[in-house]
């Protein structure tokens, strides 16, 4: 069914990663033809990385299914949670109101588990599409190294870890965690029905801002809501940049994205999204009565986002990926500003 299939000649069950670079069969209107694989394989599975070197062979495809080999997504999911924790903890130097490193660690473990579960669900839903896209065709499900049943069991195990962490938090967090399941469950299908799946990713990925605040205070208020809304616009920006990597394949196979919707108008819209994010984060800082040092961190984040929007080359997948990954700097600068703003 796939438009791109790895030629399997070496053995009845070859390793599709080992054959990346040897050649592929491409389906066209006039039948199948042999084409040479480019010297630089476009796949996002990289041979010889730490996952392949350090993990047992049977774990490796599951690690890739959960994206352990690409931690930037975990960082982007984790930062809003840490922002919420820091924003809700004004007594950093007074002890009792500071949640301590354990809560930060729990959110980090939860981010790994829930990002992995979300990626697993996404790959289950997109396994046929992924087989048609150069960047994703060697992922564990489209390449056949993990079955759908195995992926479902793995996803359930990750969800169980996330649930255990969630139910160790304050009761309000339980309801917030259950509420976001609807967003998690529907996101993988949004690219089929709307050109703005990035908006739904933003709704998912920034939920931690609400959870982090609630985990500290046991309540909700305007500061985390404004933080959350700013995060949604942040995600709209960075995931639009990310989507430009796949826009040609997406257009060919009928998958929608903001990159396809915006096209050459992407740059001004990036400035619009990022300006909205900074404005809402500023409103969160004012609402939480943060001090001068918060504005230093926010200014640094604003400059980083302006750099992305001004210089990203949306026709260069390598540059798009680099700009996308640079958002961990944005997240770190805002976190530092929130923490410092309490002093």
N, C-alpha and C positions, 0 to 999 in steps of 0.2 A: 504493500500500500504506500510505503514511503517513496518520496521522490528521490531520495538519496539512500542507497543501501551499500554497506561495506562489502566488497568482494570477499568471499570466504573460500579460499583455495588451500590454505596451509593444512587444515585439519577439519573434521566434521564440526568441531566446536571451537573455532579460533577465538582469540581475544580480540574484540573489535578495537581496543586501544592499540594493540600491537600493529594493527593493519592501517591505522590512520597514517596517511602519507603514501601508501602503496597505490591506491586508486579507488575509485568509486564507480558504481553504475548509476547513470542518470536517466530517468525516464522522460522521454520527450514524445511528441506526437508521432514521430516516425519510428518509435520503438526504443529499445535499450541501446546505449552506446557506451563505450569505455572512455573515460576521461581521466586525465592525470590529476592527481591531488596536488594542490599548490605546495610549494616547499615549506611555507609557514601554515600549518594547519589551523583553520579558524575555530576549531572546537574549544569549548571552555573546560575540557578535561585535559590536564597537562601531565604527561608522563614524567616520572622521576621526582615528583614533589614529595612533601613530607608524609602525605597520606599513604603513598605507595611504598615509601622507604621504611616507615616506622610501624605501620599497622599490619596485623595479620591479613593475609590475602582475602579471607572470607568477610572481613569487616570493611575492606576498602570500598566496594560498591555502595554499601549502606552509608559510609561516611560521605561519599560524593552525593548520594541522594539527599542527605541532610545538609549539604554544602559546608561540611567542616573544612573543606579545602579552600573555601572562599569566605573568610570571616567578616567581610565588610557588611554583609546583610545583617549579621548578628549585632554588629556595632550600631547600625542604623536603627535596629529594633530596641537595643538596650539603652541608648542615650536618652530617649524621652522618659523612660522609667527612672533613670538616675537623675534627670532634671527634676522630675516630680518629687523624688525623695529629698533632693537638696532644697527645692523651693519650699517644701513643707517643714523644713528643719531649721528654724531660725536660731536655735541655741547651739550653734556649732561649738562654741567654746565653753558652754555651761553644762554639757554632759547629758542631762536627762532627756532633752528634746531631740538630741542627735541620735538617729537610729543605729549608728554604729556600722562596722564593716559587714556584719552578718547579713543585714538586709540588702546591702549592695551586692553581696555574693549570691544571695538567693535570687535576686533579679537577674544576675548574670547567668546563672544556671538555667533559670526559666527562659531567658532569651535564647539560649542555645537550643533548648528543647522545643520551644514553640516555633522558632524560626525553622528548625529542622522538620517539625511536623507540618508546618505550612508549605515548605518546599516539597515534601513528600506528597502531600495532597495535590499540589500544583502539578507535579510530574505525573501523578496517576491520571489526572484530568487531561493533561496535555500530551500524553505519550505518543499519540498519532501525529500531532502537530510537530512535536520535538524531532521526530524522525525525518521531517522534511526541511529542517533548518540546519544549516551548516554548523552553527555554533553549538547546537544542542543535540545533534544526532547521535553522539556517542555517550550520552547520559545513560545511567544504568537501566532504566526501563525501555527506552526505544532500542537500545543495543541488545536487550535480552539477558543482561547479566543479573537482573533482579526481576522476579515475577510480580504481577500485580498483587497476588495473595501475600507474598513476603513483604511487599511495600506497605500493605494495609496493617499487618502485624507490627511492623517497625513504627509506623505512624502512631498506632495505639500505644505503644510503649513510650514514645516521646510525649504524647498527650498525658499519660499517667504521671510522668515526672512533673510536667507543668501543673497538673491538678494538685499533686502533693504539695508543691510550693504554694500554690494559690490558697489552699485551705489551711496553710500555716499562718496566713496573714489575717488582718482584721476582717470582721464579717462583711463590711461594705465591699471589700475587695472580691469576695466570693461572687456577689451579684454583678459586679463590673466584669469579672472574668467570664462568667456565664453569658453575659450580654454580648461580649465581643465574639463569641463562637459563631453567631450568625454572620458577622462580617468575614470571619476566617473561612467559613464554609462556602460563601458565595463568591469571594474574590477570584478564584481560579477561572470562573466562567464569565467574568465580566468582559474579557477581551473578545468574546464572541458576540456581545450584544451592544457594546458602547465603545466609542473612541477614547473614553476616559477611564480605563481601568486603573490608571495611576491615581485617580482620586480615591478609589476604593482601597488601594494599597495604603494611601495616606491615612485613611480612617482606621485601618488595621495597625499600621506600624507605629502610630503615635499614641495608641491607647494607654501605653505605659505611663504617660504623663499623668493621667487620671489615677491609675493604679498606684503609682509611686507616692503621690500626695495622700491618697486614701490610706495607704499602708502606714504612713506616719501619723496622720491626724484622725483617721477614722471617719472623715467627712469629705465633702466636696465644696469647692468655693470657686470664685472667679479666676484666681491666679492659675490653677491647673487647667481650667477650661480654655483660657486664652493661650496658654502654653501648647495645649493640644491643637487648637485651631491653627496656630502658627506652624506647628509641625506638619500639618496636612499640606499647607502651601509649600513648605520645604520639600516634602516628598514629591509633590507635583513637579517641582523643578528638577530634582536629581533623577527621578525615574523617567522623566521625559528625555533627559540626556542619555540615560541607559538604553531607552527604547530605540534610539536612533541607530544602535548597533544592528538591529534586526529588521529595519524598516523595509528593505527590499524583499526579504523572505516573507515577512508578515503580509505585505501587499499581495504577494504571489499566492499565498495559501489562505488568504481571507481572514487573518487575525487583525484586530483593530488596536490602535494605540494613540496616545496623544502626539507622538512623533509624526505619525501619518496625518493626523488631523491638522497639526500646526505647520508642518513642512518648513518652508523658508521663513515663516513667521516665528520660528521657535525662539530666536534670540530675544526679541522684545517681550515675549511672553515669559521667558525665564526671568528677566528683570522684574516683570510684574509679579510673578509668583514669589520671588525672593524678597521683594520690597514688602509684600503683604506679610510674609513670615517674620521679617524683622520688626514690622510695626506691631504685630500681635505679641511677639516676645517682649517688646518694649512695654506694651500695655500690661503684660503679666508681671514684669518687674516693678512697674509703678504700683500695681494692685497689691503686690506683696511687700511694698515699701523697701525694696532693695537699695543698697547704698551706691556710692560712686563707682566702686570697682566693678559692679555689675555692668555698667555702661562701657567700661573698657573691654570686657569680654564680649559684649554684644557688638561693639564696634569692630573688633577683630573678626567675629563671625560674619558681619556685614561685608567687610572687605573681601573675605574669602569667597563669599557667594557672588559678589560683583566680579571677581576675577574669573570664576567659572563661566558666568553668563557672557562676559565680554570676550573671552578667548576660546571657548569651546569650538571645535571644528566638528560640526554635526555630520560631515561627510567622511570623517576618519574614525572608524570604530575603536581604534587603539586610544585615540585622544578622548573619545566619549567615555571609555572605561576608566581612564586615568582621572578625568574630572569627576566622574561618579564616585570613585573611591576616595577622592579628596574630601568628601563630606564627613569623614570621621574627624577631620580637623575642625570643621564647623561645629560638630557635636561637642568636641572637647573644649573648644573656646567658650561655647555657651555654658557648659557645665562649670567651667572654671569661673566664669563671670557670676553665675548664680551663687556658688559657694562663697566667693570672695565678697559678693554683695551683702552678705549677712554680717560682715565685720564692721 
